[in-house]
Amino acid sequence: MSAMVNLTIDGIKVCVPEGTTVLEAARQANIHIPTLCYLKDINQIGACRICVVDTGAKALSAACVMPVSEGMVVKTNTPAVREARKVTLELILSNHERKCLSCVRSQNCELQTLAKELGVDESRFDGPNIHYEEDTLSPSLVRDPNKCILCRRCVAACKNIQGIGAIGAVNRGFDTIIAPAFGKSIIDTNCIFCGQCIEACPVGALREKDDTEKVWEAIADPDKFVVVQPAPAIRVALGEEFGMATGSRVTGKMTQALKRLGFDKVFDTDFGADLTIMEEATELLSRIKNGGALPMFTSCSPGWVKYCEHNFPELLPNLSTCKSPMEMEGAIIKTYYAEKAGIDPKKIVVVGVMPCTSKKFEAQRSEMTTDGMRSVDISITTRELARMIKQARIDFVNLPDEEVFDELVAESTGAAAIFGATGGVMEAALRTAADVLEGRAMEKVEYEAVRGLEGIKEATVTLGGQELKIAVAHSTGAAKKLIKRIQSGEASYAFVEVMACPGGCVNGGGQPIVSAYKRYEGDPRALRAAGLYTEDEAKALRKSHENPDIKKLYDEFLGAPNSHKAHELLHTTYTDRSIKL
């Protein structure tokens, strides 16, 4: 147990464990010290100096890296402290592209907020600016060095959390920028397009590739039949863009807004999630029975799939051949639904609303086609959908909270809802596998061992008298650690779930951006996941194989899970993207 340390901050007595930073101690005392480069659990380097405080030393100290000491007296708001912060901010702004009105982060920009708080409306240090070309070659991300403030939060997220390191500090002094090595575009690196760099960025230097205009054009085209499918994680995050509490369930309001935007049909990716479980659980049981490649890894997360293709191509045979729920849904819409509705599939435009920037990459993969057509034509993020709703001047908060999903490929179960949280795919698969192996409907549907935010979770479950070792990893950094353990023989599993983003899809790179300060009020990963588990509990059906529309799909169209037709439409192959020396 850590020893306790007593100190005084702005006249308030504080007692915290030894090793606590001044910034953390102040937060516990409800004292707000401004930060910019600091991002809890991700970036703590004391580089920007916005968080400086007076600790009685000769020089001001960076609170985010300064440990507390017994009897320390801290002052956070002296004239010297205020002036130091103001000068630092003016220097940061001196070569910053200040196009705030047109910036995607306007009113949700930590630099903008600080300027307002510190009373900085101009800079005394304006000097020459170097203009850099935007990197727009990726289908998922846009990198704009002109707005970068060199805080290195994106670098830390990419290297320390995701274990990738696609970007870093290049050049020195005034010429320093954050970029891939050797002047490359981000598309020429091992970037997996997860978008965690966007979530970490306090300004508009990183953003998703905006595809909203493509959606507006499709909706306005009388020759197009435009359908939309929102992912499970959207319904517990979209409300945040309109001032609602983090994790608020807005399923009904979301569907109402989509209808008002002009989509011809509103389907649900949750249906695709139920379909994925049918295919994936059957594939797992087949591999176990017939000696297939184990462990079998999930394949729902396109960032994880791309990471595996780059870094562990030897494991590609272990990846489930199942497409993601978004792609399965798109394939079924352009075949089964088109046939039932009597619509030419070439006229159908499928729009996915995803919590994920890597979905934009997935949608244009050469493998993701149906009869020569893209299964999903456009993928937009939660943030992009929110912008469309605002552009249409829809009063989102006051919309009826009543679901208006359309029929045929939208019915879903609670198992599908939890896909958005780390461990959710595993739990959904276990619910179906248990019933199949036991030969009866099991009462137990919750598998708490795979829930939570621990980076790697392991469990042994007994299904049909057979022990099944399973593991769950979220973030590619955690996945790498797990894979190394498997390859060394230290661990052995039958089934492994991997999500590229920390916390799973609820914390995807396309979700509402939560400021560094607001993260102290509550972990968005936990709050959003709680909303999905509540949605699961509210469902009448909680197992994918109980979905009546899924049963009908197999009876009338696919035949059976893993059938020849199912493989044609719902399964895929992968590409070795490793660098050959």
Disulfide bonds with the S-S distance in Angstrom:
none
